[in-house]
Amino acid sequence: MEEPHRKAYLYRTATNLVTDHWRQQNRHRRWWRLFPLRAEAAPHRVELASDIERLFQQIAPRERALLWLAYVEGADHREIAEILQLKEASVKVLLFRTRRKMEAILRDHGFEDSHD
């Protein structure tokens, strides 16, 4: 590979890595804005990531995928239907039910609804 091509390749690779990192950080920030902790629960943040993971284990893998695709990735119902091989009309209903289920689980464990 010639020098100009090598530099272009390295530049593109580095740019893609930085972009991927930024997107991942942005997804994490958006996720945590969805479910802020109540003030009285704040001292218990030490194991928060594993606690959240444990809470999400209470719902089915397809339900986790629905929430992730809709609220972290920002996919629309058509895209979600394609990815999960569902009917587009089913996605709206399944997402509604899953969201309500997860909201109840999070509320029961000290989280509050950020839309109040």
C-alpha positions in Angstrom: 0.0 0.0 0.0 1.3 3.4 -0.9 2.0 6.1 1.7 -1.0 8.4 0.8 -3.4 5.4 0.8 -2.0 4.2 4.2 -2.5 7.7 5.7 -6.1 7.9 4.3 -6.9 4.4 5.6 -5.5 5.2 9.1 -7.3 8.6 9.1 -10.6 6.9 8.2 -10.1 4.2 10.8 -9.4 6.7 13.5 -12.3 8.8 12.5 -14.6 5.8 12.6 -13.4 4.8 16.1 -13.9 8.3 17.5 -17.4 8.5 15.9 -18.3 5.0 17.3 -17.1 6.1 20.8 -19.1 9.4 20.6 -22.3 7.5 19.5 -21.9 5.0 22.4 -21.4 7.8 24.9 -24.4 9.6 23.5 -26.6 6.5 23.8 -25.5 6.1 27.5 -26.3 9.7 28.2 -29.8 9.5 26.6 -30.5 6.3 28.5 -29.7 7.7 31.9 -31.8 10.8 31.2 -34.8 8.4 30.7 -34.6 7.1 34.3 -33.1 9.5 36.8 -32.8 8.3 40.4 -34.8 10.0 43.2 -32.6 12.0 45.6 -33.1 9.5 48.5 -31.7 6.7 46.3 -28.6 8.7 45.2 -26.2 7.3 47.9 -26.7 3.8 46.5 -25.2 4.5 43.1 -22.1 2.4 43.7 -23.5 -0.7 42.0 -26.0 1.2 39.8 -24.9 -0.3 36.5 -25.2 -3.9 37.7 -28.5 -3.1 39.5 -30.0 -1.7 36.2 -28.7 -4.8 34.4 -30.4 -7.0 37.0 -33.6 -5.1 36.7 -33.6 -5.5 32.9 -33.1 -9.2 33.3 -36.7 -9.2 34.7 -38.1 -8.7 31.2 -37.7 -10.9 28.2 -34.9 -10.5 25.7 -37.3 -9.3 23.0 -38.7 -6.7 25.4 -35.2 -5.5 26.1 -34.5 -5.3 22.4 -37.7 -3.3 21.8 -36.7 -0.7 24.4 -33.1 -0.5 23.2 -34.0 0.0 19.6 -36.8 2.5 20.3 -35.2 4.6 23.0 -31.5 4.3 22.7 -31.0 3.7 19.0 -34.0 5.9 18.0 -35.4 3.3 15.5 -38.9 3.8 14.3 -41.6 1.1 14.4 -40.9 0.0 10.8 -37.2 -0.4 11.5 -37.9 -2.3 14.7 -40.4 -4.6 12.9 -37.7 -5.4 10.3 -35.0 -6.1 12.9 -37.1 -8.2 15.2 -39.1 -9.8 12.4 -42.4 -8.6 13.7 -45.4 -7.0 12.1 -45.1 -3.2 12.2 -48.6 -2.9 13.8 -47.4 -5.3 16.6 -44.4 -3.1 17.5 -46.5 -0.3 18.8 -48.6 -2.5 21.1 -45.6 -4.6 22.3 -43.5 -1.4 22.9 -46.4 0.1 24.9 -46.7 -3.0 27.1 -43.0 -3.4 27.6 -42.5 0.3 28.5 -45.3 0.0 31.1 -43.8 -3.1 32.5 -40.3 -1.6 32.7 -41.6 1.6 34.2 -43.3 -0.4 37.0 -40.1 -2.4 37.7 -37.9 0.8 37.8 -40.4 2.7 40.0 -40.5 -0.2 42.4 -36.7 0.0 42.7 -36.4 3.7 43.5 -36.5 5.4 40.0 -38.9 8.1 39.1 -40.6 9.0 35.8 -38.7 11.9 34.2 -41.9 13.0 32.4 -43.7 14.2 35.6 
